[in-house]
């Protein structure tokens, strides 16, 4: 084991004895825990490349904590040149994110120097023995400093790379599943960071989002304005997700700011066990844009740019509700479309979706990154967004084809508008006026960005993110940009709806 792995890390649930030839060997993931060190309730996570150790705090707090480490691994540990034995209490005094503390570890006579630095964000470390790939999930250990619930965790987990286009960015996003054991034969649910009680989580890299905020702020706004008709039967149903900014390490490498997010899935949406369906469109096709049918569905979870997320058992008829919608939108005569469309879709939910996507100008969400769902056979199809990083004026990696006055649409919304189906335009205006009359929409959205970005600024995580990924961005300037863009965009949308 490299000596740099023997530095200030954390001890939770690990056997502190070093295996010998006579002892039963431990699994490799448990061995990665043997060198971990703990300060009071939390882990201290090391970045090998920068010789820094990151620890979570509430800013300007006094730390007078118990230091725990393995005497089998460490000859000695010194804090500001004072020797500290395992189990002893060390008084750091009042600490803020501006402070640094000198740490020395002595391993087999070799002295290693580190800077202990502090963050006000939760921290996650993942250990794996294999390369992390896009399917299948590989076995790993996940160690979590949850300063929101004042707890720390050490779980087995499965991890894989997630995303479509996002897989090509240098900073990868990950899908995490909590496990009871190393094999993953049994999953484990936990309510982390005050989020839902679940075993399935997302680590969103937010690589293109220099504000590190757009997806979750967008999702919170979506949930505040959107509904679906079936939700009167399912009080706990949610059409979006929540998430918490964290700092991530994998195998003692600092990877920057991530968002630890809930999934949008059958559980979150509370779809019926009998007759519930969840489709997700993942790439642009004539079918996903509702412009035509170029291939017939089969008994496969994939069809024409869509992925079936639920149910797990099915035949080709599972695609029938979606195929019927696409055929109606793409091919029907105007009168038939007007008479039939509200038999297939939840029109109020569709209006919510149209307005929301245009508030945030989500230019990747009219033929991609959209969920289409059905509660059961007695309900119509409804919509929910997904992956909102490319929104709120973010620079497109594919060119400047979207200007601030561009209205997002596809063939479905074009036909609803052009034919003014059952007073569609007036319905859009009524919903829009209702959103604006409840509160100042601009102020509500901006305050949400301000709160999240200020929490990142307080932690100084944005500076570590810039250093890790070679960014030169100023997150405060990004907040100013969103402020200006949002004000202009709401004026554009207000004028568009009122004039039409």
N, C-alpha and C positions, 0 to 999 in steps of 0.2 A: 504493500500500500504506500503510495507516495507520501512523503512527510508533510507536504502542504495540506494533505487531507486530515492531518492530525492536529489542526488548529482549532481555534475557538469555534466550536459548533455546539450541538445541544444533545442532551441525554434523555430522552423521554422513552420509556418502554424498551430500553436496550440493556442487555446483559453487559455488565461492566468488566467481565472477565475475558481476557484474551484467550482464544481457543489454543489448545496445545494438541500435540499428536495423540495424547491420551483422551482428550475431551471430544464429545460429540460435536462435529463442525456445525457452525451456524450457517443459515442461508446467507448468500452474498449481500442481499439488501440489508439484513440486520447488521452485518459487519460494517456497513457504511455508517451505522449509528454509533459504533463503539467509541468514536473519538468526539462525540458531541458534548458540548458544555452548555450549561444552563445558568442564567442569571434570573433569580426569582422565578416568575411564572412563564418566562419566555426564552426562546432560543436566540442565540447570537449566530448570524449566518455570515460565512466568510466568502469573499471574492478573491480567488487565487491570483488573478491577474493584477489587481490593484493593491493587494495586501491590506484590504480593509475588512472590517467586521461591522455588520449593520444590526442595530437593535431598536425595537419599537418603544416609543415613549409617548406620553401626553406632554406636550411642550411645556417647558419650565416647571418640571416636576422633580421632586427630590427622590433619588434612588439610593436606598440603603438596603442592599439585597444580598441574598445567599448565593455564593458561587459554588457550582457543582461541576466536577470533572473527574475523569478516571486517572487515579494514581498509577495504574498499570501503563498508561500511555504517556503521561506527562511527568517529567522530572520536577517541573515547577512551572508556575504561572505568575507573572509579575504585572501589576497594574501601576503605572507611573513609578516603576522601579521598586515597588513594595511587593514582597512575596505574599501570595494569597493561597492558603491551603483550601482544599475542597471541603465544602461544608461550612466555611467561615463566612462572616458577614463583612461586606465592604461598603463603605459610605462614599458614594460618588458626589454627594452634594446635589445642588439644584442643576439640572441638565436641560439644555435646549438643543435644537437641531444645529446650532452654530458651534457646539462643542465637539472636541475630539479628545480621546483618551489614548495614551500609549499603552499597548499590550505587548508583553513578551511571553512567548512560550518556549520552554526548554524541553526538547525531545531528544533523548539519547545524547545529551550534552550539546546539542545544536540549538542555538538561540535564533528565534524568528521574531521579527518586529511587525506589528500591525497597528493600524489606527482604528479604534472603535469609534464609529460615527452613529448618528441617531436619526430616526425618521418618525413621523407621526402617522404613517400609513401602516396597515397590516403587511406582513411579509410571509411569503411562501417559498419553501425549498422543496425541490423534487430530486430524488436520487433514482437513477436507473442504471442497469448494467448493460443495456443494449441501446442501439441507436433508435431514436423515436421516429416512427414512420407514419404515413397516412394509411392506417389500417394494416394489421390489427393493433389493438391496444396492447402495449407491452407492460409487464409487471414493473412497478415502481413503488417508492415510498414518498409520501407527501407529508411534510412537516409544516405546521401552520401556526403563526403568531396572530391570533384573533384578538386584537386590542379593542374591538367593538364589544365583544362579549366577555372580555378579560379572561381568555382561556388560550391554551395551546393544545395542539393535536398532533398525533403521529399515527398515520394510517397507511396500510397498503392501498395501492391504487393502480388503475390501468390508465395509460396515457397514450394518445396518438395525436398527430398533426391534424388540424381541421381546416376547412375552408376550400374554396375553389381557386379563384385568382390569387387569393391571399397567400396560398402556399408558395408563390413565386417571390414574395418579398423576403428580405433578409431576416426580419424578425417574424418568427412563426407564431401562429395561434394554436392552441391545444384544446383537446377534449379530455376531460378527467372523469373517471368513474371511481368512487370510493369502494374499497373491497374489505371484506373481513379477514382475508388470508391472501397469501402471495399468489395463489393460482387464480383468484378472482371467481371461484365457484359460488361464492355468496357475496352479494353487494351489501354496502353499509350506508344507511341514511344518517345525515347529520345536518342540523340547522347552523350553517356557518355564516358569520358576519351579519346575523340578524335576517338572513334571507330564508328562503323556503327550506323545509326539512326534506332533503333529497340526497341521492347518491350520484347524480349526474350533473356535471358542471362544465363551464366553458372558461378558458383563459384567453380573453380577447386581446390580441397584441396591439390594436389601434395604431398600426404602423403609419398609415396615411393621415391620421387625425392628430395634428400637432397640439390640439387642445386636450387630448386624452379624455374626451367627455361626450362626443357627439352621439354615439349609439345609445348610451344609457339615458342621457337627458332626453333624447328623442323618444325613447321608449316610455319614459315617465310622462311626457306630454301626450303621447298616443293613448296611454291608459287613462289619462285624465279627461279625454274628450270622446273616446270611442266606446262603442258597445256592440252587442249582437243580440238578436232577438231571443236566442236560447238562454241567455244569461239570467233570465227571470226564473229559470228552473235550477240553475247552478250558481248559488250565491258566491261561491269561492272561485269561480272561473275568472281567469285573467287573460287578456289578449296580448300581453307583452311580457317583459322581463325586467328584473332589477339587477343591479350589480354594484360592486364596490371596487374603487381603485386600490391596487396592491402593488408591492414590488416583488419581482420574481427572480429566483435563482434556480438553475438546474445544474446539478453536479458541481457545486461550488463555482459557478459562473453567473455573475450578475447579468440579468437580461432586461432590466428596466421596468417601466410602468406597464402593468396589465390591468384589465378589468376582470374581476372574478364574478362571473355572471350566471344567473339562472338560465335554464333551457326554456325555449318555447316549444312545448310538446303536448302530447295528449293529456298528461297530468296537469300541466299549467292551464290548458284550455278547458279542462274538465269535460272532454268529449265523452259521449255515452259509450259504455262497453259494447252495446248492441247497436250497430248501425253508424257509429262514429267513423269519420274519415278525415285524414289530414294529408294534404298534398303540399309539396314545397317546390317552387320552380327555381332552378339553380343555374340555368343558362338560357340565352336568347334563342328561341326557335319560333317558327310561325305559330306553333301551338301555344307557346308561353305568351306570345304577343296577341293571341286570339285572332290571328289573321288567316288561319286555315289549318287543315289536317294533312300532313304529308306522310304520316306513318300511322298504322293501326296499333292500338295497344295490345299487349300480350300479358300473360300471367307472370309479369316481371315487376319488381318494385321500381323500375325506371322506365319512363316513357317520354320521349320528345322534349327533353329538358326538365321534366318533372321527376321528383322522387317521392314515393309513397312512404310516409313516416308512420302511418297507422291506418289499418290494422296490420298485424304481422302475418296473419293467415288470410289468403285471398285468392281469387282467380281474376281473369281479365275483366270481368264485369265490375270490378272495383273502380275502374277508370270511367265507367259509363256516365256518372253525373258530371264529371269534368269535361268529357268529350262532347256531351250534349250542350254544355254551355259554350264551348269553343265553336261548335258548328252553328249554333244560333247566332252568335256574335259575328262570325265570319261570313256566313252564307245566306242568312234569312232575308226575305223581303222586309221592307221597312215596317209594314203593318204587322206582320207576324212577329218581328222583333219587339215592337212596342207592346203588343198584346201578351207576349210570353216571357219577357226578360225577368219580370218580378216574380214569376213562378219558380225561377231557378236561383236567383240571388236575393240575399237580404239587402234590399235597396238602401235602407237607412245606414247599415254598416258600410256599404259601398261608398256612400256619400262621405261618411266619416273618413274612409281611407283616402278618397280623392283630395279632400281638404287637407288632411294631415300631410300627405306626401308633398303637397304643394306649399304648405307652410315651411317645411324643412327643405324643400326642393330636392327630394331624394331622387336623383337622376338615374339610379340603378334599381328602381323599384316598381316599374310598370310592366316589365316582362321578365323580372328576375328578383330574387330576394323577397318573395311574397309567399305567405302561407294562404292556401285556400282550404277551408274546412267545412265539415258538415257535422252537426251535433248528433243527429240520427236521421232515419228515413223521413221523419215528419218535419224536418227543418230544411231551409234553403242554404245554399253555399254562402259563406262569409269569408272575409279577408282580414289578414293581419300582416304587418311588415316584419322584416328581418334584416339584421346587419346594416345599421344606419350610419356607418362611418362616413360614407360618401354623401354628406348632407350639410346643411347650414353653411353653404358657400365654400366647402372644402375644394381645393384645387383638384381637378380631374387628372389622373395619370394618363388619360387618353386624349388630351387636348382640350382647348377652350371652346368646346361646342355648345356649352350651356351658359347662357348669359342670365343675369338676375331676373329678367322679365320673361323667361321661358316658362311656360305652363306645362307641367308633366301630365302625360296622357297616354292612352293606348286605344285600340279599336273599341273596346267596351265603353270607355268613358267618352270617346268621340261620338259614338252612336247615341248614347244617352243624352248628350248635349245637343247634337245636331237635330235629333228628332224631338227634343224636349219631352221625353217620355213621361207621361202622367205628371206634368209640371215639374220635371227634374230640376230645371234651372232655379225656379222659386224655392224648391226644397233645399238646394245647395245654399242659397242666400239665407234662408231661415236658420239653417244649422250654423253657418258662418256668423251671423249676427248674434246667435245664442252664445257662441264661444267668446266673442268679443264683449258681450254685455255682462258676462259673469265676472270678468276681471279684465285688466289691461293685458292682453295676450303677450305683447312685447315684453312688458315688465316681468310677467310671470316666468317666461322662458329665460330671459336674461338673468334673473336672480338665481335660477337653477344652475346655469353655467357659472355664475360668479361664485356660488358656494362651493361647487366641486373643484373649480380651478384654484380657488384660494386654498383649499385643503391640500392640493398638490404643491402649491407654492410654499406653504408652511413647512411641508416635509422636506423640501429641497430635492425631491425625487426627479423633477424636470431637469435639473442640472446633471444628475447621474445618467438620465436617459440620453441627453445630448451627447455626453462623453462616450457612452457605450456605442451609440449608433451614428455618431458623426454629424448630428444635427447642429444647426446654428440658430434654431428657432428660439424666440422669446415667448413664453407661454402667456405673459401679460399682454403682449402685443396681439396674440391670438384672441384673447378675450376682447380686446378693443375692436378687432376686426369683426368678430361675431356680433358685437353690439351694433356696429354700423350696418353690417349686412342684414341683420335681422330686422332692423327698423325699415330699411329700404324694401326688403322682401314682403313684409306685411302690407306696406302701402301698395306694392304691385298687385298682390293678391286681392286686397280690398277693392282696388279699381277694376280688376278683371271681373270679379263676382258682381259688383254693383252695375257694371256696364253691360252685363250679359244676362 
